[in-house]
Amino acid sequence: MKTKMSDSHSFSFGSGALCLDFVNTCGDRPQCSEEHLGTVEDLLRWGAEAGLVSGDETNRFLHTGGGGVLQETLAFREAVYAVCSALADGRVPDRRELAVINSMLHVALPNLELGVRGGGCCWGWSDASTVSDRVLWPVARSAADLLTGDEIEQLRECAGEGCSWLFLDRSRNHRRKWCSMSSCGNRAKARRHYARSKSEG
């Protein structure tokens, strides 16, 4: 899989689920030519933008080194993509891909705990985890919630050429085709317009 630095890339968080935002850090599958998690720094920046880790935690982790975190991260992300893409297309998910997600869940869920926020309780994660775990564990829980919940019926894969982004279709008529009308939708409109004008000319 090709990776590249993405310092100037601004991550998107509009899919409707944290796990899908994570999956959408890669585009143009299967070659994944638009890879936005090319380094451990990219992963931690995504986690910070998603509100999962603080800047201080990120700096501490970077000083201790990333090890094999990135490889595990990308394998997990592609397993979530494969399972969700299959379901969006009406196919049965591959058990091997589910096993990758389950592996992360087995590590994550024992570290899930109740905390206090405001005047009530909230879910949180054990302080014993590394920062990379603090990024991936919430994604694993989000994937499990999505895959077993009612919103799975709204899961879609963008119909844009060269786009593999996933999203939840919460539109009124549930006929949304594009991850974003301003990008893939407009490009598709432009291609149709060009094809019409060419055939009329």
N, CA, C and O of each residue as an XYZ file, in Angstrom:
804
protein
N       0.840     -1.195      0.000
C       0.000      0.000      0.000
C       0.876      1.246      0.000
O       1.808      1.354      0.797
N       0.582      2.175     -0.882
C       1.356      3.409     -0.952
C       1.007      4.315      0.212
O      -0.161      4.448      0.580
N       2.030      4.940      0.794
C       1.776      5.923      1.830
C       2.530      7.187      1.514
O       3.560      7.154      0.840
N       2.027      8.293      1.993
C       2.709      9.558      1.769
C       2.391     10.502      2.904
O       1.396     10.335      3.609
N       3.240     11.489      3.074
C       2.999     12.500      4.091
C       1.773     13.313      3.706
O       1.515     13.534      2.523
N       1.021     13.758      4.702
C      -0.201     14.520      4.399
C      -0.343     15.689      5.362
O      -1.420     15.930      5.907
N       0.770     16.424      5.570
C       0.777     17.515      6.541
C      -0.303     18.549      6.278
O      -0.885     19.096      7.215
N      -0.578     18.826      4.986
C      -1.516     19.895      4.665
C      -2.945     19.373      4.518
O      -3.874     20.155      4.317
N      -3.122     18.067      4.616
C      -4.451     17.499      4.421
C      -5.358     17.819      5.607
O      -4.951     17.721      6.764
N      -6.585     18.198      5.297
C      -7.578     18.446      6.335
C      -8.534     17.252      6.341
O      -9.192     16.980      5.337
N      -8.611     16.549      7.455
C      -9.438     15.347      7.528
C     -10.916     15.696      7.485
O     -11.335     16.767      7.925
N     -11.700     14.764      6.944
C     -13.146     14.942      6.848
C     -13.836     14.131      7.944
O     -13.458     12.992      8.222
N     -14.852     14.735      8.560
C     -15.601     14.065      9.622
C     -17.102     14.158      9.353
O     -17.887     14.411     10.267
N     -17.491     13.954      8.104
C     -18.902     14.120      7.746
C     -19.618     12.845      7.340
O     -20.687     12.912      6.734
N     -19.056     11.681      7.660
C     -19.657     10.421      7.188
C     -20.871      9.998      7.999
O     -21.724      9.260      7.506
N     -20.953     10.465      9.247
C     -22.053     10.063     10.114
C     -21.668      9.068     11.186
O     -22.471      8.780     12.073
N     -20.436      8.525     11.125
C     -19.953      7.586     12.149
C     -18.442      7.699     12.243
O     -17.761      7.841     11.227
N     -17.919      7.636     13.456
C     -16.478      7.767     13.671
C     -15.698      6.740     12.870
O     -14.681      7.070     12.261
N     -16.168      5.490     12.866
C     -15.434      4.440     12.154
C     -15.385      4.698     10.657
O     -14.406      4.339     10.002
N     -16.428      5.318     10.101
C     -16.427      5.630      8.671
C     -15.520      6.813      8.373
O     -14.868      6.846      7.329
N     -15.471      7.789      9.281
C     -14.506      8.891      9.128
C     -13.087      8.327      9.086
O     -12.243      8.800      8.325
N     -12.834      7.311      9.913
C     -11.521      6.670      9.950
C     -11.241      5.937      8.642
O     -10.151      6.060      8.083
N     -12.209      5.184      8.155
C     -12.067      4.468      6.883
C     -11.787      5.450      5.742
O     -11.032      5.144      4.820
N     -12.399      6.622      5.817
C     -12.276      7.610      4.743
C     -10.965      8.387      4.759
O     -10.830      9.389      4.058
N      -9.990      7.928      5.559
C      -8.654      8.520      5.489
C      -7.873      7.963      4.305
O      -6.713      8.319      4.095
N      -8.511      7.093      3.535
C      -7.928      6.565      2.297
C      -8.978      6.692      1.207
O     -10.165      6.470      1.447
N      -8.537      7.051      0.008
C      -9.463      7.125     -1.115
C      -8.907      6.369     -2.309
O      -7.732      6.003     -2.339
N      -9.758      6.143     -3.281
C      -9.364      5.490     -4.532
C      -8.845      4.078     -4.287
O      -7.759      3.715     -4.739
N      -9.638      3.286     -3.562
C      -9.277      1.888     -3.378
C      -9.507      1.127     -4.676
O     -10.348      1.558     -5.465
N      -8.806      0.008     -4.953
C      -7.936     -0.710     -4.021
C      -6.490     -0.194     -3.958
O      -5.747     -0.556     -3.046
N      -6.088      0.646     -4.917
C      -4.691      1.087     -4.887
C      -4.406      2.095     -3.782
O      -3.245      2.317     -3.439
N      -5.430      2.702     -3.225
C      -5.293      3.636     -2.107
C      -4.288      4.737     -2.444
O      -3.391      5.038     -1.657
N      -4.452      5.327     -3.623
C      -3.507      6.357     -4.061
C      -3.665      7.653     -3.263
O      -2.766      8.494     -3.262
N      -4.798      7.815     -2.589
C      -5.003      8.975     -1.717
C      -4.938      8.503     -0.271
O      -5.966      8.307      0.376
N      -3.724      8.325      0.224
C      -3.496      7.827      1.579
C      -3.179      8.994      2.496
O      -2.213      9.725      2.279
N      -4.010      9.165      3.535
C      -3.812     10.272      4.460
C      -3.331      9.827      5.835
O      -3.213     10.639      6.753
N      -3.056      8.537      5.971
C      -2.422      8.036      7.193
C      -1.074      7.427      6.813
O      -0.834      6.239      7.029
N      -0.216      8.242      6.257
C       1.080      7.765      5.794
C       2.110      7.632      6.891
O       3.128      6.966      6.702
N       1.872      8.249      8.036
C       2.825      8.224      9.147
C       2.060      8.111     10.461
O       0.851      8.339     10.512
N       2.782      7.756     11.521
C       2.173      7.723     12.854
C       1.702      9.128     13.238
O       0.682      9.285     13.908
N       2.455     10.147     12.808
C       2.047     11.533     13.091
C       0.674     11.832     12.484
O      -0.144     12.520     13.095
N       0.426     11.307     11.272
C      -0.882     11.500     10.633
C      -1.988     10.860     11.458
O      -3.051     11.449     11.654
N      -1.727      9.645     11.942
C      -2.716      8.938     12.768
C      -3.045      9.747     14.012
O      -4.214      9.897     14.368
N      -2.025     10.265     14.669
C      -2.249     11.014     15.898
C      -2.930     12.347     15.622
O      -3.728     12.828     16.427
N      -2.607     12.939     14.474
C      -3.278     14.199     14.106
C      -4.756     13.929     13.835
O      -5.615     14.728     14.210
N      -5.055     12.795     13.180
C      -6.460     12.429     12.959
C      -7.151     12.245     14.310
O      -8.263     12.733     14.515
N      -6.485     11.536     15.232
C      -7.067     11.318     16.551
C      -7.323     12.612     17.293
O      -8.335     12.753     17.980
N      -6.400     13.561     17.154
C      -6.574     14.861     17.817
C      -7.736     15.619     17.189
O      -8.549     16.206     17.903
N      -7.824     15.614     15.844
C      -8.919     16.318     15.162
C     -10.267     15.666     15.471
O     -11.300     16.336     15.485
N     -10.248     14.353     15.719
C     -11.496     13.642     16.068
C     -11.861     13.839     17.536
O     -12.934     13.422     17.974
N     -10.959     14.482     18.303
C     -11.222     14.732     19.717
C     -10.951     13.528     20.602
O     -11.478     13.445     21.712
N     -10.131     12.589     20.123
C      -9.875     11.359     20.877
C      -8.638     11.457     21.757
O      -8.549     10.777     22.779
N      -7.680     12.299     21.370
C      -6.452     12.473     22.160
C      -6.109     13.955     22.226
O      -6.516     14.743     21.372
N      -5.363     14.311     23.244
C      -4.942     15.709     23.402
C      -3.583     15.924     22.762
O      -2.879     14.967     22.439
N      -3.219     17.178     22.580
C      -1.912     17.516     22.028
C      -0.782     17.018     22.898
O       0.234     16.547     22.386
N      -0.945     17.115     24.219
C       0.086     16.644     25.143
C       0.291     15.139     25.020
O       1.425     14.662     25.020
N      -0.806     14.394     24.918
C      -0.701     12.939     24.768
C       0.007     12.582     23.471
O       0.839     11.675     23.440
N      -0.324     13.297     22.400
C       0.303     13.063     21.109
C       1.809     13.286     21.189
O       2.585     12.462     20.707
N       2.224     14.396     21.795
C       3.654     14.702     21.916
C       4.388     13.642     22.731
O       5.507     13.259     22.390
N       3.757     13.168     23.809
C       4.397     12.143     24.633
C       4.599     10.863     23.839
O       5.649     10.226     23.927
N       3.591     10.491     23.064
C       3.692      9.255     22.284
C       4.760      9.370     21.206
O       5.513      8.422     20.984
N       4.839     10.506     20.537
C       5.825     10.689     19.478
C       7.246     10.581     20.017
O       8.152     10.151     19.302
N       7.444     10.968     21.273
C       8.777     10.883     21.863
C       9.144      9.452     22.264
O      10.320      9.149     22.465
N       8.147      8.576     22.382
C       8.438      7.188     22.744
C       8.536      6.296     21.516
O       8.918      5.132     21.637
N       8.202      6.808     20.344
C       8.310      6.034     19.102
C       7.030      5.297     18.777
O       6.257      4.957     19.672
N       6.802      5.048     17.490
C       5.549      4.460     17.038
C       5.576      2.966     16.822
O       4.522      2.330     16.785
N       6.756      2.389     16.678
C       6.855      0.947     16.472
C       6.044      0.485     15.271
O       6.063      1.129     14.223
N       5.325     -0.639     15.419
C       4.533     -1.205     14.322
C       3.099     -0.726     14.323
O       2.220     -1.369     13.749
N       2.859      0.413     14.973
C       1.482      0.912     15.119
C       0.827      1.167     13.768
O      -0.339      0.824     13.570
N       1.563      1.765     12.839
C       0.949      2.170     11.576
C       0.474      0.971     10.770
O      -0.623      0.996     10.211
N       1.279     -0.066     10.707
C       0.899     -1.260      9.951
C      -0.374     -1.883     10.518
O      -1.279     -2.249      9.768
N      -0.442     -2.002     11.840
C      -1.637     -2.544     12.503
C      -2.846     -1.647     12.238
O      -3.954     -2.131     12.008
N      -2.615     -0.332     12.275
C      -3.687      0.631     12.046
C      -4.287      0.483     10.663
O      -5.508      0.445     10.513
N      -3.428      0.400      9.644
C      -3.922      0.308      8.269
C      -4.622     -1.023      8.013
O      -5.612     -1.070      7.282
N      -4.113     -2.111      8.611
C      -4.771     -3.411      8.461
C      -6.161     -3.380      9.092
O      -7.115     -3.916      8.528
N      -6.272     -2.755     10.257
C      -7.566     -2.620     10.931
C      -8.517     -1.750     10.105
O      -9.683     -2.097      9.918
N      -8.008     -0.616      9.612
C      -8.849      0.273      8.815
C      -9.388     -0.436      7.578
O     -10.568     -0.307      7.254
N      -8.526     -1.188      6.882
C      -8.967     -1.857      5.660
C      -9.934     -2.994      5.950
O     -10.776     -3.316      5.111
N      -9.827     -3.611      7.133
C     -10.807     -4.627      7.522
C     -12.173     -3.994      7.755
O     -13.193     -4.538      7.331
N     -12.195     -2.842      8.431
C     -13.465     -2.127      8.651
C     -14.054     -1.720      7.301
O     -15.256     -1.855      7.076
N     -13.198     -1.219      6.406
C     -13.686     -0.843      5.068
C     -14.277     -2.054      4.346
O     -15.375     -1.969      3.796
N     -13.560     -3.181      4.344
C     -14.002     -4.364      3.602
C     -15.358     -4.867      4.101
O     -16.227     -5.218      3.304
N     -15.530     -4.899      5.412
C     -16.797     -5.377      5.981
C     -17.928     -4.403      5.652
O     -19.011     -4.815      5.237
N     -17.666     -3.105      5.842
C     -18.716     -2.108      5.577
C     -19.044     -2.015      4.095
O     -20.211     -1.870      3.729
N     -18.037     -2.096      3.240
C     -18.263     -2.042      1.801
C     -19.104     -3.224      1.337
O     -20.000     -3.070      0.506
N     -18.811     -4.402      1.877
C     -19.596     -5.596      1.528
C     -21.057     -5.408      1.917
O     -21.955     -5.690      1.124
N     -21.295     -4.931      3.138
C     -22.672     -4.744      3.604
C     -23.394     -3.666      2.803
O     -24.580     -3.803      2.505
N     -22.681     -2.591      2.452
C     -23.297     -1.523      1.650
C     -23.703     -2.036      0.274
O     -24.636     -1.522     -0.343
N     -22.983     -3.064     -0.204
C     -23.244     -3.631     -1.527
C     -24.159     -4.853     -1.461
O     -24.421     -5.489     -2.482
N     -24.644     -5.180     -0.262
C     -25.549     -6.320     -0.114
C     -24.849     -7.664     -0.101
O     -25.488     -8.697     -0.300
N     -23.522     -7.666      0.135
C     -22.757     -8.908      0.183
C     -22.504     -9.326      1.631
O     -22.588     -8.510      2.549
N     -22.195    -10.602      1.819
C     -21.866    -11.118      3.152
C     -20.411    -10.770      3.449
O     -19.542    -11.027      2.617
N     -20.126    -10.192      4.612
C     -18.739     -9.844      4.947
C     -17.846    -11.074      5.078
O     -18.303    -12.156      5.449
N     -16.581    -10.890      4.771
C     -15.580    -11.950      4.896
C     -15.266    -12.173      6.386
O     -15.000    -11.218      7.115
N     -15.298    -13.418      6.825
C     -15.032    -13.741      8.233
C     -13.616    -13.359      8.652
O     -13.380    -13.037      9.816
N     -12.671    -13.392      7.707
C     -11.291    -13.017      8.048
C     -11.199    -11.532      8.382
O     -10.448    -11.136      9.273
N     -11.966    -10.714      7.662
C     -11.978     -9.276      7.951
C     -12.667     -9.009      9.289
O     -12.231     -8.155     10.061
N     -13.743     -9.744      9.554
C     -14.414     -9.616     10.851
C     -13.478    -10.025     11.995
O     -13.530     -9.450     13.082
N     -12.626    -11.020     11.741
C     -11.682    -11.472     12.769
C     -10.697    -10.367     13.138
O     -10.302    -10.245     14.297
N     -10.298     -9.557     12.147
C      -9.382     -8.441     12.419
C     -10.070     -7.420     13.331
O      -9.468     -6.916     14.280
N     -11.343     -7.122     13.028
C     -12.100     -6.182     13.865
C     -12.291     -6.757     15.264
O     -12.135     -6.055     16.263
N     -12.631     -8.052     15.322
C     -12.825     -8.702     16.624
C     -11.556     -8.668     17.463
O     -11.609     -8.490     18.680
N     -10.421     -8.839     16.807
C      -9.132     -8.779     17.518
C      -8.962     -7.450     18.228
O      -8.538     -7.401     19.383
N      -9.299     -6.359     17.519
C      -9.192     -5.028     18.121
C     -10.225     -4.858     19.237
O      -9.936     -4.247     20.266
N     -11.415     -5.392     19.033
C     -12.451     -5.295     20.066
C     -12.048     -6.041     21.334
O     -12.319     -5.580     22.442
N     -11.397     -7.200     21.171
C     -10.979     -7.987     22.336
C      -9.990     -7.207     23.205
O      -9.966     -7.351     24.427
N      -9.179     -6.383     22.550
C      -8.228     -5.552     23.292
C      -8.925     -4.316     23.858
O      -8.656     -3.899     24.984
N      -9.825     -3.738     23.061
C     -10.433     -2.453     23.421
C     -11.456     -2.553     24.548
O     -11.375     -1.810     25.526
N     -12.407     -3.457     24.418
C     -13.570     -3.430     25.311
C     -13.255     -3.644     26.787
O     -13.943     -3.060     27.623
N     -12.241     -4.458     27.166
C     -11.919     -4.548     28.601
C     -11.431     -3.224     29.188
O     -11.393     -3.055     30.406
N     -11.057     -2.283     28.308
C     -10.564     -0.985     28.783
C     -11.649      0.097     28.771
O     -11.382      1.256     29.091
N     -12.870     -0.288     28.401
C     -13.991      0.648     28.408
C     -14.487      0.815     29.833
O     -14.674     -0.168     30.550
N     -14.699      2.052     30.244
C     -15.136      2.291     31.617
C     -16.048      3.519     31.684
O     -16.075      4.345     30.772
N     -16.780      3.613     32.773
C     -17.651      4.759     32.995
C     -16.863      5.891     33.640
O     -16.034      5.669     34.522
N     -17.139      7.103     33.183
C     -16.543      8.290     33.774
C     -17.627      9.311     34.058
O     -18.809      9.051     33.834
N     -17.225     10.467     34.549
C     -18.178     11.532     34.870
C     -17.954     12.702     33.933
O     -16.820     13.133     33.725
N     -19.034     13.214     33.371
C     -18.976     14.419     32.545
C     -20.160     15.288     32.916
O     -21.308     14.848     32.860
N     -19.875     16.529     33.298
C     -20.950     17.412     33.730
C     -21.619     16.812     34.958
O     -20.959     16.492     35.946
N     -22.930     16.665     34.883
C     -23.656     16.089     36.015
C     -24.014     14.645     35.821
O     -24.771     14.083     36.613
N     -23.476     14.013     34.760
C     -23.857     12.627     34.498
C     -22.668     11.741     34.181
O     -21.516     12.108     34.415
N     -22.967     10.576     33.646
C     -21.929      9.591     33.320
C     -21.695      9.522     31.821
O     -22.564      9.865     31.020
N     -20.512      9.073     31.465
C     -20.166      8.918     30.048
C     -19.199      7.747     29.913
O     -18.582      7.321     30.889
N     -19.077      7.239     28.702
C     -18.096      6.197     28.436
C     -16.727      6.829     28.303
O     -16.589      7.932     27.773
N     -15.723      6.130     28.784
C     -14.341      6.578     28.647
C     -13.431      5.379     28.509
O     -13.891      4.240     28.429
N     -12.132      5.644     28.482
C     -11.148      4.581     28.286
C     -10.117      4.618     29.391
O      -9.787      5.682     29.914
N      -9.613      3.455     29.742
C      -8.614      3.334     30.795
C      -7.398      4.212     30.503
O      -6.948      4.291     29.360
N      -6.871      4.866     31.529
C      -5.680      5.701     31.379
C      -4.431      4.883     31.116
O      -3.383      5.445     30.797
N      -4.521      3.567     31.243
C      -3.349      2.715     31.047
C      -3.011      2.516     29.574
O      -1.949      1.986     29.248
N      -3.915      2.941     28.673
C      -3.702      2.695     27.248
C      -2.671      3.652     26.664
O      -2.452      4.744     27.189
N      -2.034      3.225     25.560
C      -1.159      4.128     24.812
C      -2.030      5.063     23.989
O      -3.231      4.840     23.839
N      -1.420      6.101     23.463
C      -2.202      7.060     22.681
C      -2.744      6.416     21.415
O      -3.870      6.707     21.012
N      -1.967      5.551     20.781
C      -2.477      4.902     19.566
C      -3.689      4.037     19.892
O      -4.636      3.967     19.108
N      -3.659      3.375     21.055
C      -4.829      2.612     21.485
C      -6.019      3.537     21.704
O      -7.149      3.199     21.352
N      -5.766      4.683     22.275
C      -6.837      5.638     22.561
C      -7.482      6.133     21.273
O      -8.629      6.580     21.284
N      -6.745      6.056     20.153
C      -7.318      6.424     18.851
C      -8.112      5.255     18.276
O      -9.235      5.440     17.806
N      -7.537      4.050     18.308
C      -8.160      2.907     17.631
C      -9.310      2.281     18.421
O     -10.264      1.784     17.823
N      -9.236      2.296     19.742
C     -10.294      1.661     20.527
C     -11.667      2.295     20.301
O     -12.636      1.562     20.109
N     -11.794      3.633     20.314
C     -13.110      4.215     20.026
C     -13.601      3.894     18.615
O     -14.803      3.765     18.383
N     -12.657      3.766     17.671
C     -13.036      3.407     16.301
C     -13.596      1.992     16.275
O     -14.597      1.727     15.610
N     -12.950      1.086     16.999
C     -13.428     -0.301     17.053
C     -14.830     -0.370     17.657
O     -15.691     -1.102     17.168
N     -15.048      0.394     18.719
C     -16.383      0.398     19.338
C     -17.418      1.001     18.389
O     -18.541      0.507     18.293
N     -17.038      2.070     17.689
C     -17.933      2.684     16.711
C     -18.299      1.691     15.609
O     -19.453      1.623     15.186
N     -17.313      0.925     15.148
C     -17.575     -0.069     14.096
C     -18.540     -1.140     14.595
O     -19.465     -1.530     13.883
N     -18.320     -1.613     15.823
C     -19.211     -2.638     16.379
C     -20.632     -2.103     16.530
O     -21.601     -2.797     16.222
N     -20.751     -0.851     17.012
C     -22.078     -0.243     17.161
C     -22.779     -0.098     15.812
O     -23.973     -0.373     15.689
N     -22.020      0.339     14.798
C     -22.610      0.521     13.474
C     -23.033     -0.818     12.874
O     -24.145     -0.947     12.361
N     -22.152     -1.810     12.938
C     -22.411     -3.095     12.289
C     -23.558     -3.868     12.933
O     -24.162     -4.728     12.292
N     -23.861     -3.570     14.190
C     -24.933     -4.291     14.881
C     -26.177     -3.434     15.100
O     -27.152     -3.901     15.688
N     -26.152     -2.188     14.635
C     -27.256     -1.268     14.893
C     -28.191     -1.082     13.704
O     -27.957     -1.616     12.620
N     -29.245     -0.321     13.930
C     -30.261     -0.089     12.900
C     -29.735      0.746     11.736
O     -30.232      0.625     10.617
N     -28.729      1.598     11.987
C     -28.254      2.485     10.923
C     -27.467      1.764      9.836
O     -27.097      2.377      8.835
N     -27.207      0.485     10.017
C     -26.489     -0.269      8.989
C     -27.260     -0.242      7.671
O     -26.673     -0.361      6.596
N     -28.591     -0.084      7.766
C     -29.420     -0.003      6.551
C     -29.128      1.267      5.754
O     -29.440      1.337      4.565
N     -28.541      2.256      6.389
C     -28.257      3.528      5.715
C     -26.820      3.618      5.201
O     -26.409      4.651      4.671
N     -26.062      2.540      5.359
C     -24.664      2.546      4.945
C     -24.550      2.537      3.424
O     -25.167      1.711      2.752
N     -23.755      3.462      2.888
C     -23.569      3.582      1.441
C     -22.088      3.754      1.113
O     -21.304      4.218      1.941
N     -21.721      3.370     -0.111
C     -20.388      3.665     -0.630
C     -20.553      4.639     -1.783
O     -21.414      4.459     -2.644
N     -19.717      5.675     -1.794
C     -19.828      6.724     -2.795
C     -19.772      6.145     -4.207
O     -18.954      5.276     -4.507
N     -20.662      6.645     -5.067
C     -20.706      6.189     -6.458
C     -19.729      6.949     -7.337
O     -19.666      6.709     -8.543
N     -18.965      7.864     -6.752
C     -18.017      8.651     -7.534
C     -16.889      7.810     -8.090
O     -16.405      6.883     -7.440
N     -16.476      8.142     -9.301
C     -15.384      7.432     -9.950
C     -14.086      7.652     -9.149
O     -13.696      8.789     -8.882
N     -13.434      6.556     -8.778
C     -12.188      6.663     -8.033
C     -12.372      7.025     -6.567
O     -11.405      7.381     -5.894
N     -13.590      6.941     -6.066
C     -13.844      7.256     -4.655
C     -14.372      6.003     -3.964
O     -15.233      5.306     -4.500
N     -13.860      5.728     -2.791
C     -14.318      4.555     -2.036
C     -14.820      4.963     -0.652
O     -14.898      4.135      0.256
N     -15.160      6.240     -0.497
C     -15.608      6.708      0.817
C     -16.965      6.124      1.175
O     -17.824      5.923      0.317
N     -17.134      5.859      2.462
C     -18.387      5.331      2.997
C     -19.097      6.407      3.799
O     -18.455      7.301      4.350
N     -20.413      6.325      3.864
C     -21.184      7.305      4.626
C     -22.534      6.715      4.999
O     -22.969      5.712      4.432
N     -23.192      7.354      5.963
C     -24.566      6.993      6.324
C     -25.506      7.926      5.589
O     -25.392      9.147      5.693
N     -26.430      7.350      4.849
C     -27.393      8.134      4.071
C     -28.580      8.482      4.958
O     -29.501      7.685      5.134
N     -28.539      9.690      5.513
C     -29.639     10.149      6.362
C     -30.550     11.120      5.618
O     -31.317     11.859      6.235
N     -30.460     11.114      4.285
C     -31.332     11.990      3.505
C     -32.777     11.519      3.624
O     -33.034     10.373      3.993
N     -33.711     12.402      3.313
C     -35.133     12.098      3.501
C     -35.583     10.904      2.659
O     -36.329     10.051      3.140
N     -35.132     10.841      1.403
C     -35.587      9.746      0.527
C     -34.584      8.586      0.448
O     -34.812      7.612     -0.268
N     -33.486      8.697      1.181
C     -32.454      7.645      1.230
C     -31.949      7.268     -0.166
O     -31.769      6.092     -0.484
N     -31.723      8.305     -0.996
C     -31.197      8.049     -2.348
C     -29.871      8.773     -2.588
O     -29.467      8.984     -3.732
N     -29.215      9.142     -1.522
C     -27.934      9.841     -1.655
C     -26.904      8.907     -2.294
O     -26.785      7.744     -1.909
N     -26.159      9.431     -3.279
C     -25.193      8.607     -4.014
C     -23.746      9.013     -3.765
O     -22.829      8.218     -3.972
N     -23.543     10.253     -3.320
C     -22.181     10.777     -3.245
C     -21.755     11.031     -1.806
O     -22.574     11.360     -0.948
N     -20.460     10.872     -1.557
C     -19.949     11.213     -0.229
C     -20.134     12.702      0.020
O     -20.374     13.132      1.147
N     -20.016     13.488     -1.059
C     -20.210     14.936     -0.972
C     -20.658     15.456     -2.331
O     -20.043     15.155     -3.354
N     -21.728     16.234     -2.335
C     -22.195     16.805     -3.596
C     -21.179     17.800     -4.141
O     -21.057     17.964     -5.355
N     -20.443     18.469     -3.239
C     -19.503     19.499     -3.680
C     -18.246     18.913     -4.319
O     -17.519     19.627     -5.009
N     -17.981     17.628     -4.102
C     -16.803     17.023     -4.736
C     -17.239     15.967     -5.750
O     -17.311     16.260     -6.943
N     -17.526     14.759     -5.306
C     -17.867     13.678     -6.229
C     -19.151     13.964     -7.013
O     -19.235     13.643     -8.199
N     -20.139     14.558     -6.366
C     -21.398     14.861     -7.058
C     -21.200     15.847     -8.193
O     -21.716     15.644     -9.292
N     -20.465     16.904     -7.938
C     -20.212     17.903     -8.976
C     -19.351     17.358    -10.108
O     -19.564     17.704    -11.270
N     -18.378     16.506     -9.777
C     -17.540     15.907    -10.829
C     -18.383     15.018    -11.726
O     -18.194     15.005    -12.942
N     -19.322     14.265    -11.130
C     -20.191     13.397    -11.926
C     -21.088     14.232    -12.825
O     -21.312     13.878    -13.982
N     -21.610     15.349    -12.295
C     -22.440     16.249    -13.113
C     -21.636     16.808    -14.274
O     -22.135     16.883    -15.397
N     -20.400     17.200    -14.013
C     -19.543     17.766    -15.058
C     -19.256     16.731    -16.136
O     -19.251     17.057    -17.323
N     -19.014     15.473    -15.728
C     -18.756     14.416    -16.719
C     -19.991     14.168    -17.582
O     -19.879     13.985    -18.794
N     -21.184     14.161    -16.945
C     -22.416     13.947    -17.725
C     -22.634     15.089    -18.705
O     -23.011     14.861    -19.855
N     -22.399     16.312    -18.255
C     -22.558     17.483    -19.121
C     -21.597     17.408    -20.308
O     -21.977     17.685    -21.446
N     -20.355     17.033    -20.028
C     -19.358     16.922    -21.097
C     -19.759     15.854    -22.106
O     -19.640     16.055    -23.314
N     -20.245     14.688    -21.591
C     -20.646     13.595    -22.478
C     -21.834     14.007    -23.356
O     -21.892     13.658    -24.535
N     -22.795     14.763    -22.760
C     -23.958     15.227    -23.541
C     -23.543     16.216    -24.625
O     -23.974     16.106    -25.773
N     -22.705     17.179    -24.254
C     -22.297     18.202    -25.222
C     -21.471     17.594    -26.344
O     -21.526     18.064    -27.480
N     -20.714     16.561    -26.037
C     -19.896     15.891    -27.055
C     -20.789     15.129    -28.027
O     -20.561     15.143    -29.237
N     -21.820     14.455    -27.481
C     -22.705     13.668    -28.358
C     -23.586     14.572    -29.214
O     -23.949     14.216    -30.335
N     -23.930     15.760    -28.673
C     -24.752     16.706    -29.443
C     -23.934     17.434    -30.501
O     -24.471     17.883    -31.513
N     -22.604     17.549    -30.253
C     -21.726     18.247    -31.201
C     -21.360     17.327    -32.315
O     -20.626     17.718    -33.223
